[in-house]
Amino acid sequence: MPWWLVSVVVTVVVVATGALPADDARALAERTVPILVFLAALTVVAEMCAGAGVFTAAAELAALVGRGRRAALWLLVVLLATVSTAVLSLDTTAVLLTPVVITLARHTRTPPLPFALAVLALSNTASLLLPVSNLTNLLADHVLRAADVGFIGLMWAPALAAVLTTVAVLAVRDRHVLSGTYEVHPGRPAPDRPLLVVAAVVTGVMAAAFVAGLPVAPTALAAAAILMLATRLRRRPWPVPPSRLVPWRTLVVVAGLFAVVQTAHAHGLGALLADAAGHGHGAADLLRVAGVGAASSNAVNNLPAYLALEPATGGDPLRIAALLIGTGAGPLVTPWGSLATVLWWHRCRQVMLDVPAGTIVRQGLLLAPVVVVAATLALVAAH
């Protein structure tokens, strides 16, 4: 039975039987439906950008700017992955940037695995800067806005620490592979340059709107509509079949996870997790929250882990930030820790890059502890 169908059945059962009380179901829908709408719209934006050649053009520009030095090329890919994750979300980076980066590495006769693994790491650890970077951020932004706390002002320091720590660790690990040079080849012309320019401009304006704090769902919907209209006006084919533009199966599964966690909270899960997460917002307290968030995310998945643990933060912005660090930068160890990792692994298989599960686990064990600790200490230092 496919996961989306399981999710539908479970959601219907918990609502119909009253296991999820009607008031709780209504409150959950009011909070999460705009997030699911945003996810659908942003996926359309990302697919349209891919169809217009934005990701390919950025990768080819990186190859030219790298001037034949593998280390420089790797750093430019790191920058591209970071920006893509921050602006277009971690799932976009995993799905659309991964195959482009692997192809880029192969064209430059560079081992593709270090490049692919860097994209995997940064699709998680670079997802702390903006509310749109991660669905957990959007869930938290709802609470932070109620407390009159700005998301970027709260998270910029841990976001920067997470990215810098990731890059430093991977650069040391892969230093031997990234030495040497590659032959620079001229890039291929864009299939439709005017459409490429429109897609790049719309994405840039959308990113600026996100940074300015405009409502994310209407902004993403507007960007998606403009790019779809531009694609039709330029008489270009859809990047994927229309039935696949919106990831409805993913949306259904995510909605089901939300319903299951909310049901568990209605039956006492919150009290149990509050004991595990502790209290207070000193350095040790925040490290504890982040650690529990990271462990829970790797055990199940970061979305249900965040929802389950959010009440244990007591609405304290610093504790929410620590939980975001754990559930955003921490789920690196298991292949199911975040949806981005699952999607990344699937894309690697599609482009014939074999990545054993042990490789993901080893990188996660190397990165997760130091990144979570560094980001949490940066949060403490900044506040």
N, C-alpha and C positions, 0 to 999 in steps of 0.2 A: 504494500500500500504506500503510495507516495506521501512524502511528509506534509505537503500542503493539504491533502485530504484528511490525514490524521489531525492536523491543526483545526480544520473546519469541524470535524466531528467532536473533538474535545471542547472547542469553544461553545458549540451548540449545547452540549451536555451540561457544562458548568453553569450556563445561563438558564437553560430550561429547567434544571433541577433545583435552582436556587442556591447551589453551592457558591456561586458568585452572586451576592445580593444585588438587587436591581439598582440601588443607589450607587453601589461601588462600580457596577458595570457602566452606568451612565457617566460617572466621573472619569472612569478610565477612557471611555470613548471620547469625551470632550478634550482630554489631554493628548491622546495618541493619534486620533484621526488626522489632525493637521500635520503631524510628523510623518505619517504614512503617505499623505498627499505630497509632502515635500520630497520624500524619497522617490516616489514615482516620477515627479517632475524633474528632479535632478538627474535621474537615470536617463530620461529622454534628452536632456541637455548634453550629458556626457556622450551618448550614442551619436547625437548630431555632430558634436565636435569631432568625434572619431571619424565619422563619415566625411566630414569636410577636410580631414587631414591635419587637424590641429596637433594631435599627439605625434604623428609621424614627422611633421614639419619641425616640431620642437626637438625631437630626437636627432634629426638630421642636422639641425643647427648646432646642437651640442657636439656632434661629431666634427663639424667644421671648426667650431670655436676651440675644441680640444687640441687642435693642431697636431694630431698624431700621437699624443701622449695619453697612455691608458689611464694614468692616475687622474689627469685632468678630465678625461671623459667620464670616469666614474664619479668624480665630484659634481659634474654637471648633471648626471643622471640622478644623483642624490638630491640636488636642488630641484630638479623637475619633479621627482617623487614627492618631495616635501610640499611644494606649491600645489601640486595636484591634490594631495591629501587634504591640505588645509582648506582649499577653495571648493573642490569638487567631491570631497569625502573619501574616506579610506576604501570603500567598496569600488568606487570609480578607478582609483589607482590600481587596485588589485585586478580588476577585470580588463580595463582598457590600456593601461600603461604597461602592464607586465609583458604581453606579447610584443609590443613595439620595442621595448628595451632588450628583450631576448634576441629579436631580429637584428637590432642595431649591433649588439655584441658579436653576433655571428658574421655580419657584414664586415666588421673591423677585425675579424680573426682574433677576437678576445674571448676567453672562457666565459660563457654566459651565466654560469651559476652564481658567481659573486654579485653580478649585476641584479639578477633575479632575487637573490636573497636580500640585497639592500632594499629593493622595492618592497618585499614582504615586510621587513622590519619597519621601514618608514611609513608604510600604509597603516601601521598601528601606532608607533611612537610619535608620529607627526600629527596625530589626530586630536591634539589638545587645545589648539589655538583658537578656533572659531566654533560657535555652536553648530555650524553645518558640517564640521569635519567628521563628526561621529554621531550616531543616533543617541548614544548615551549623553552626549553634550546637549542635545536638544531637550532630552528629558530633564536634565539638570537646569537648563536655562529657564524653564518654566518656574522652578522653585526660586532661582536666583533673582529673577525679575520681581517676584512677589516680595523678596527681601530688599529690593532696590539695590542690587549688586550687579555691576557690569561684568559680563563673562570674560571679556578680553583683559580687563584690568585685574581680574582675579587669577587668570590662567597663563598670562604671557610668560612669567618666569619659569614655571614648571614645563611649559611647552618648549621653551628655548633650551632648557637643561636636558629634556628628553631627547630632542633632536641632536644636540651637540654630543651627548654621551653615546648615542647610537652610532653616529658617524665616527667618533674617535675609536670606539671598540672595533667596529668593522674595518676601519682603515688599518688598524694594527694587525687584525687577524688575516686580512687579505693582502698585506703589503707586498708579498712576493708575487702573487698572481697579477697585481695591478702595475707592476713595474714593466718597463719596455714601451714600445711604440706600435702604432698601427698605420696602415696606409689610408690616407684621406681620399675618398671618392666624392665626386660632385653629387649633390642630392638630386632626387627625382623631382620634376616639376609637380606642383599641386594639381590634382585633377580638376579643380575649379578655384582659381585664385580669389575671385571676388567672394565666393562663399567662405573660403578659408579666412579672409579678412573679417567678414561679418561675424563668423563664429568666434574668432579671437576677441573682437571688440565686445560682443555681447557677453562673453564669459568674463572679461575684465570689468565691465560695468556691473555685472551680477556680483562679482567678488567685492567690489567697492560698496555695493548696497548691503552685503552681508556684514562687512566691517562697520558700516555706519549704523547697523542695528535695525534695519528695515525688516518687516515681517518676512520670514524666510520662505514660507509656502507660496504666498502670492508672487514674490520675486522670482522664485524658481519656475512657477507656472508661466509667468510672463516671458522669461527667457526661453523656455521650451517652445512656447507658441511662436515667438519670433523666429527661432531657428527652424522650426518645421515649415513655417511660411516661406522663409528664404530658400530652403531646400526645394520646395515645390516650385517657386518662381524661377529658380535656376534650372528646373527640370532635371534635377539629379535624383538618382534612385535612393530609396530609404536605405540607411546603413544596415539595417536588419529587417526582417519581415515585420509589418505593422503589429502583428499579434505578439511580437517579442519586444517591442519598444518599451512597454511597461512591464516590470518584473512582478507580475501579479502573484506568482507562486511564492516568491520571497515575501511579499507584503502579507499574504495570508499566514505564512509561518510565523512572521514577526508578531502579527496580531494575536495569534494563538499563544505565543510565549507570554505576551503581556497578560492575556486572560488567565493563564495558568498561575503566574506569579501573584496576580491580584487575588485570585481565589485562595492561594496558600496564605496570603497575608490576612485574609478574612478569617482564617482558622488558626491564627497564632504564630505564624512564621516570624513576624516582626520581633516578638519578644525573644525568641531564640537567637536571632541574628544580632540583636542589640547587645546581648551578653558577649558574643564573639567579637564585635567591633569595639567594645569599650566605650569610654566617655572622654570628654575633654578635647582640647585642641592644642596641646603642647606638641613638641616635636615627636616624642615617643607615641603619643596618642594618634597623631596623624599617620605616622609610619605603620601603626597597627591597622588603621582603617584601610590604608592603601594595600597593605599586605593581605588582608582578608579579601579585599576586592579582587586582587590579582589571583589569589588562590581559587576563589569561587569562579572567576571567569575561566580559568584553565580547566576547572572541574566540569563546568556545564557549558557556559557561553557568556560573553560579557553583557549582553542585553538583559537576560533574566537575572544575572548577578547584580547588575546595577539596580534594577527595579526592586529586587528583594532586599538589598542593603540600604536603599535610600532612606527609609524611615529611621534606621539606626543612626543616621547623621544628626537627627534632631533639627534639621533645617539650618544647621550652622554652616555658613558659606565655606569656611576652611575645611570642615570635615567633608562637605560635598566635593570640594576640589580634590582632596586626598582620595576620595572614592573614585573620582573620574580618572585620576592618575592610575589607580590600580586596575580599573576596568578598561581603560583606554590604552595605556602603554604596557600593561602587565600580561595580557593574554597572548603570549608569544610561545609558550612551551608546548601546548597541545595543538594539533591541527584543527580542532573544532573550537578553540578558545574564542575566536572572533569569526564573524561571517567573512571578513576580508581574507583571512587565512584560508578558509575553505574555497573561496572563489579563486584565490591566487593559485592554489594547488591544482585546481581543475584547469585553469588556463595554461599552466606549465605542461600538463599532460597533452592538451590540445595542440601545442606547438612542439611536441616531441622532446620535451626536456624532462628527463626522469629525475625526480627529487624524492628520495626515500623519506619516510616519516621520521627516521632517526636524525636526518639532517635538520629538519625543522625543530625537533626537540633539542638537539645540541645547541643550535643558535639561540633558541629561547632561553635555555638554562644559562647561556653566556650573557645574554642581554637583559632579560627581565629583572633580575635582582638589582643590578647596578643602575639601570634606567629608572626603575620605580623609586629607589632610594635617592638618587640624584635629583629627580623631579620633585619629590616630597620635601627634601631639604631646601631646594630652591623656593618652594612655596613658603616654607617657614621663614626663610631669610627675607623674602619680599614683603611679608606681612607681619 
